[in-house]
Amino acid sequence: MIKTRFLSNLLLSFIWVAITGTFSAENFIFGFMLSFILLWIISVNRSENKYFTRGPKIIYFIFFFLYELVKANIEVAYDVITPKHYMKPGIVKIPLTAKTDLEITLLANLISLTPGTLSLDVSDDRKVLYVHAMYVQDREQFILGIKNGFEKKLLEIIR
Protein backbone atom coordinates (compact mmCIF):
# COMPACT_ATOMS: atom_id res chain seq x y z
CA MET A 1 0.00 0.00 0.00
CA ILE A 2 2.79 2.41 0.91
CA LYS A 3 4.72 1.58 -2.27
CA THR A 4 1.58 2.19 -4.35
CA ARG A 5 1.01 5.58 -2.73
CA PHE A 6 4.66 6.52 -3.14
CA LEU A 7 4.69 5.50 -6.80
CA SER A 8 1.47 7.45 -7.39
CA ASN A 9 3.03 10.45 -5.71
CA LEU A 10 6.18 10.09 -7.81
CA LEU A 11 4.19 9.74 -11.03
CA LEU A 12 2.11 12.81 -10.22
CA SER A 13 5.33 14.71 -9.54
CA PHE A 14 6.70 13.81 -12.97
CA ILE A 15 3.40 14.82 -14.54
CA TRP A 16 3.64 18.17 -12.73
CA VAL A 17 7.18 18.72 -14.04
CA ALA A 18 6.08 17.82 -17.58
CA ILE A 19 3.03 20.11 -17.48
CA THR A 20 4.93 23.10 -16.11
CA GLY A 21 7.86 22.55 -18.46
CA THR A 22 10.38 23.48 -15.77
CA PHE A 23 12.78 20.62 -15.25
CA SER A 24 14.46 21.51 -11.95
CA ALA A 25 14.85 19.87 -8.56
CA GLU A 26 12.85 22.65 -6.88
CA ASN A 27 9.93 22.18 -9.25
CA PHE A 28 10.02 18.41 -8.77
CA ILE A 29 10.03 18.78 -4.96
CA PHE A 30 7.14 21.26 -5.20
CA GLY A 31 5.25 18.80 -7.42
CA PHE A 32 5.96 16.01 -4.97
CA MET A 33 4.60 18.04 -2.06
CA LEU A 34 1.60 19.15 -4.09
CA SER A 35 0.76 15.58 -5.12
CA PHE A 36 1.25 14.41 -1.52
CA ILE A 37 -1.33 16.97 -0.35
CA LEU A 38 -3.72 16.03 -3.16
CA LEU A 39 -3.46 12.33 -2.39
CA TRP A 40 -3.99 13.09 1.29
CA ILE A 41 -7.13 15.11 0.52
CA ILE A 42 -8.70 12.42 -1.67
CA SER A 43 -7.76 9.45 0.53
CA VAL A 44 -10.64 7.86 2.39
CA ASN A 45 -8.97 6.35 5.46
CA ARG A 46 -6.22 8.76 6.49
CA SER A 47 -5.89 7.44 10.05
CA GLU A 48 -5.08 3.90 8.89
CA ASN A 49 -2.77 4.93 6.06
CA LYS A 50 0.86 5.03 7.22
CA TYR A 51 2.02 6.79 4.07
CA PHE A 52 0.56 10.13 5.11
CA THR A 53 1.88 9.99 8.66
CA ARG A 54 5.31 8.65 7.74
CA GLY A 55 6.20 11.42 5.27
CA PRO A 56 6.01 14.30 7.78
CA LYS A 57 7.83 12.16 10.38
CA ILE A 58 10.69 11.55 7.93
CA ILE A 59 10.99 15.27 7.21
CA TYR A 60 10.94 16.04 10.96
CA PHE A 61 13.57 13.35 11.56
CA ILE A 62 15.86 14.83 8.89
CA PHE A 63 15.72 18.23 10.58
CA PHE A 64 16.17 16.63 14.00
CA PHE A 65 19.27 14.77 12.79
CA LEU A 66 20.71 17.88 11.16
CA TYR A 67 20.18 19.81 14.41
CA GLU A 68 21.93 17.07 16.42
CA LEU A 69 24.74 16.95 13.84
CA VAL A 70 25.37 20.69 13.98
CA LYS A 71 25.16 20.72 17.78
CA ALA A 72 27.70 17.89 18.07
CA ASN A 73 30.03 19.54 15.54
CA ILE A 74 29.97 22.78 17.50
CA GLU A 75 30.62 20.95 20.77
CA VAL A 76 33.60 19.05 19.37
CA ALA A 77 34.98 22.11 17.54
CA TYR A 78 34.73 24.22 20.70
CA ASP A 79 36.59 21.56 22.65
CA VAL A 80 39.32 21.42 20.01
CA ILE A 81 39.95 25.18 19.79
CA THR A 82 39.89 25.94 23.52
CA PRO A 83 42.95 25.25 25.69
CA LYS A 84 40.92 23.41 28.33
CA HIS A 85 39.35 20.09 27.36
CA TYR A 86 35.78 19.48 28.44
CA MET A 87 35.81 15.84 27.42
CA LYS A 88 34.64 13.17 29.79
CA PRO A 89 34.84 10.07 27.56
CA GLY A 90 33.16 6.82 28.36
CA ILE A 91 31.62 3.66 26.99
CA VAL A 92 27.90 3.52 27.61
CA LYS A 93 25.67 0.46 27.53
CA ILE A 94 22.38 1.44 25.89
CA PRO A 95 19.43 -0.97 26.17
CA LEU A 96 17.73 -1.35 22.80
CA THR A 97 14.07 -1.14 21.92
CA ALA A 98 15.06 -1.72 18.28
CA LYS A 99 14.79 -5.41 17.42
CA THR A 100 15.43 -6.02 13.73
CA ASP A 101 18.80 -5.88 11.99
CA LEU A 102 17.66 -2.85 9.97
CA GLU A 103 16.56 -0.90 13.04
CA ILE A 104 19.75 -1.66 14.98
CA THR A 105 22.00 -0.92 11.99
CA LEU A 106 20.32 2.41 11.23
CA LEU A 107 20.47 3.46 14.87
CA ALA A 108 24.13 2.49 15.19
CA ASN A 109 25.01 4.35 11.98
CA LEU A 110 23.14 7.49 13.03
CA ILE A 111 25.00 7.48 16.34
CA SER A 112 28.34 6.98 14.60
CA LEU A 113 27.64 9.76 12.08
CA THR A 114 27.29 12.25 14.93
CA PRO A 115 30.70 13.65 15.96
CA GLY A 116 31.79 12.65 19.44
CA THR A 117 29.98 9.32 19.45
CA LEU A 118 30.82 5.94 17.98
CA SER A 119 28.83 2.71 18.04
CA LEU A 120 31.17 -0.06 19.13
CA ASP A 121 29.24 -3.30 19.35
CA VAL A 122 25.87 -4.96 19.77
CA SER A 123 25.44 -7.68 22.36
CA ASP A 124 24.90 -11.25 21.15
CA ASP A 125 21.26 -11.20 22.23
CA ARG A 126 20.81 -7.82 20.38
CA LYS A 127 19.40 -6.11 23.46
CA VAL A 128 22.30 -3.75 24.17
CA LEU A 129 24.30 -1.32 22.03
CA TYR A 130 27.71 -0.21 23.29
CA VAL A 131 28.55 3.40 22.41
CA HIS A 132 31.76 5.34 23.00
CA ALA A 133 31.07 9.01 23.66
CA MET A 134 33.42 11.94 24.19
CA TYR A 135 31.04 13.79 26.51
CA VAL A 136 29.39 11.61 29.15
CA GLN A 137 28.65 13.92 32.05
CA ASP A 138 25.74 11.77 33.26
CA ARG A 139 25.31 8.22 31.95
CA GLU A 140 21.55 8.11 32.56
CA GLN A 141 21.03 11.43 30.79
CA PHE A 142 23.12 10.23 27.84
CA ILE A 143 21.10 7.00 27.60
CA LEU A 144 17.81 8.92 27.75
CA GLY A 145 19.08 11.26 25.05
CA ILE A 146 19.70 8.35 22.68
CA LYS A 147 16.51 6.47 23.65
CA ASN A 148 14.16 9.47 23.42
CA GLY A 149 16.00 11.05 20.51
CA PHE A 150 17.43 8.89 17.76
CA GLU A 151 15.89 5.54 18.69
CA LYS A 152 12.34 6.72 19.39
CA LYS A 153 12.11 8.91 16.30
CA LEU A 154 13.71 6.26 14.08
CA LEU A 155 11.33 3.55 15.26
CA GLU A 156 8.33 5.85 14.68
CA ILE A 157 9.36 6.00 11.03
CA ILE A 158 10.25 2.36 10.49
CA ARG A 159 7.43 0.66 12.39
C-alpha positions as CSV (number, residue, x, y, z in Angstrom):
1,M,0.0,0.0,0.0
2,I,2.8,2.4,0.9
3,K,4.7,1.6,-2.3
4,T,1.6,2.2,-4.4
5,R,1.0,5.6,-2.7
6,F,4.7,6.5,-3.1
7,L,4.7,5.5,-6.8
8,S,1.5,7.4,-7.4
9,N,3.0,10.4,-5.7
10,L,6.2,10.1,-7.8
11,L,4.2,9.7,-11.0
12,L,2.1,12.8,-10.2
13,S,5.3,14.7,-9.5
14,F,6.7,13.8,-13.0
15,I,3.4,14.8,-14.5
16,W,3.6,18.2,-12.7
17,V,7.2,18.7,-14.0
18,A,6.1,17.8,-17.6
19,I,3.0,20.1,-17.5
20,T,4.9,23.1,-16.1
21,G,7.9,22.5,-18.5
22,T,10.4,23.5,-15.8
23,F,12.8,20.6,-15.3
24,S,14.5,21.5,-12.0
25,A,14.8,19.9,-8.6
26,E,12.9,22.6,-6.9
27,N,9.9,22.2,-9.2
28,F,10.0,18.4,-8.8
29,I,10.0,18.8,-5.0
30,F,7.1,21.3,-5.2
31,G,5.2,18.8,-7.4
32,F,6.0,16.0,-5.0
33,M,4.6,18.0,-2.1
34,L,1.6,19.1,-4.1
35,S,0.8,15.6,-5.1
36,F,1.2,14.4,-1.5
37,I,-1.3,17.0,-0.4
38,L,-3.7,16.0,-3.2
39,L,-3.5,12.3,-2.4
40,W,-4.0,13.1,1.3
41,I,-7.1,15.1,0.5
42,I,-8.7,12.4,-1.7
43,S,-7.8,9.5,0.5
44,V,-10.6,7.9,2.4
45,N,-9.0,6.4,5.5
46,R,-6.2,8.8,6.5
47,S,-5.9,7.4,10.0
48,E,-5.1,3.9,8.9
49,N,-2.8,4.9,6.1
50,K,0.9,5.0,7.2
51,Y,2.0,6.8,4.1
52,F,0.6,10.1,5.1
53,T,1.9,10.0,8.7
54,R,5.3,8.6,7.7
55,G,6.2,11.4,5.3
56,P,6.0,14.3,7.8
57,K,7.8,12.2,10.4
58,I,10.7,11.6,7.9
59,I,11.0,15.3,7.2
60,Y,10.9,16.0,11.0
61,F,13.6,13.4,11.6
62,I,15.9,14.8,8.9
63,F,15.7,18.2,10.6
64,F,16.2,16.6,14.0
65,F,19.3,14.8,12.8
66,L,20.7,17.9,11.2
67,Y,20.2,19.8,14.4
68,E,21.9,17.1,16.4
69,L,24.7,16.9,13.8
70,V,25.4,20.7,14.0
71,K,25.2,20.7,17.8
72,A,27.7,17.9,18.1
73,N,30.0,19.5,15.5
74,I,30.0,22.8,17.5
75,E,30.6,21.0,20.8
76,V,33.6,19.1,19.4
77,A,35.0,22.1,17.5
78,Y,34.7,24.2,20.7
79,D,36.6,21.6,22.7
80,V,39.3,21.4,20.0
81,I,39.9,25.2,19.8
82,T,39.9,25.9,23.5
83,P,43.0,25.3,25.7
84,K,40.9,23.4,28.3
85,H,39.4,20.1,27.4
86,Y,35.8,19.5,28.4
87,M,35.8,15.8,27.4
88,K,34.6,13.2,29.8
89,P,34.8,10.1,27.6
90,G,33.2,6.8,28.4
91,I,31.6,3.7,27.0
92,V,27.9,3.5,27.6
93,K,25.7,0.5,27.5
94,I,22.4,1.4,25.9
95,P,19.4,-1.0,26.2
96,L,17.7,-1.4,22.8
97,T,14.1,-1.1,21.9
98,A,15.1,-1.7,18.3
99,K,14.8,-5.4,17.4
100,T,15.4,-6.0,13.7
101,D,18.8,-5.9,12.0
102,L,17.7,-2.8,10.0
103,E,16.6,-0.9,13.0
104,I,19.7,-1.7,15.0
105,T,22.0,-0.9,12.0
106,L,20.3,2.4,11.2
107,L,20.5,3.5,14.9
108,A,24.1,2.5,15.2
109,N,25.0,4.3,12.0
110,L,23.1,7.5,13.0
111,I,25.0,7.5,16.3
112,S,28.3,7.0,14.6
113,L,27.6,9.8,12.1
114,T,27.3,12.2,14.9
115,P,30.7,13.7,16.0
116,G,31.8,12.7,19.4
117,T,30.0,9.3,19.4
118,L,30.8,5.9,18.0
119,S,28.8,2.7,18.0
120,L,31.2,-0.1,19.1
121,D,29.2,-3.3,19.3
122,V,25.9,-5.0,19.8
123,S,25.4,-7.7,22.4
124,D,24.9,-11.2,21.1
125,D,21.3,-11.2,22.2
126,R,20.8,-7.8,20.4
127,K,19.4,-6.1,23.5
128,V,22.3,-3.7,24.2
129,L,24.3,-1.3,22.0
130,Y,27.7,-0.2,23.3
131,V,28.5,3.4,22.4
132,H,31.8,5.3,23.0
133,A,31.1,9.0,23.7
134,M,33.4,11.9,24.2
135,Y,31.0,13.8,26.5
136,V,29.4,11.6,29.1
137,Q,28.6,13.9,32.1
138,D,25.7,11.8,33.3
139,R,25.3,8.2,31.9
140,E,21.5,8.1,32.6
141,Q,21.0,11.4,30.8
142,F,23.1,10.2,27.8
143,I,21.1,7.0,27.6
144,L,17.8,8.9,27.8
145,G,19.1,11.3,25.0
146,I,19.7,8.4,22.7
147,K,16.5,6.5,23.6
148,N,14.2,9.5,23.4
149,G,16.0,11.0,20.5
150,F,17.4,8.9,17.8
151,E,15.9,5.5,18.7
152,K,12.3,6.7,19.4
153,K,12.1,8.9,16.3
154,L,13.7,6.3,14.1
155,L,11.3,3.6,15.3
156,E,8.3,5.8,14.7
157,I,9.4,6.0,11.0
158,I,10.3,2.4,10.5
159,R,7.4,0.7,12.4
